[in-house]
Amino acid sequence: MNTSLLLRSMKVKTYHNVFAEAKKHPQFEFFCEESLTRIKLAETIYQERVAQSMTMEQLAELISNPSRVS
């Protein structure tokens, strides 16, 4: 089958369509806020870890959380 013909026959969602559908969800704003909060927390932890010249393994050991970083 021709590739262009195959692509035309498939229903391909673009990122724009996926996000447009997601915005319709009643809890969309909550999920966005929660995700942003998690990202900010992760960024703060990363910046502090780097400022302390710690590896991820050292941080995991410090907080008694086994790390599986490779």
N, C-alpha and C positions, 0 to 999 in steps of 0.2 A: 504494500500500500504506500502511496506517495505520502511523504512526511507532512507536507502542507495540507493535504486532504485530511490526514489523520488529525492534525491540530484543529482544523476547522470543525471536525465532527465531534471533538471533545468539548465538554463544558468546562472551560478554564476560568476560575475566579481570579481576578486581579486583587492585589493588596487593597486597592481603593474600595472594591466591592466588599471585601471581608470586613474592613473597618467601618464602612457605612452600615453594614448589617449589625456589627457589634455595638455601634452607638445607639441602636434602637433598644438594646437590652435595658430593662429598668434599673439594673445595678451597675451600669457602665461607669458612671462617675465614681462610685464607691471603689470599683476594681482599679480604676486609674489612680485614684488617690492612694489606695493601699499599695499598689505597685511602686508608685513614686516614693512613698515612705520607705519601702524595702530597699529601693535603689540608693536612696540617700544614706540609709544606715550602712549598707555595704560599702559605699564610697567612703564614709567616715571611718569605718573599721580599717579599710585598705590604707587610707592616708596615715592613720595612726600607726599601723603596723610597719609601714615603710619608714615613717619618721623614727621609729624605734629600732630600725634595721633588723626586723624580725622576718623569718621565713614563715610561710603558712604552717609548716609543720611545728615550728616553735610556738606560734600562737595557739595552735590546736592543743599542744601539750600544756601550755599555760592555763588554758581554760578547761583542761581535762576532757577534751573532745578528740577522739582518735581521728586523724586526718587520713584521707585516701587520695591525696594529691599526687599526681604523677607528672 
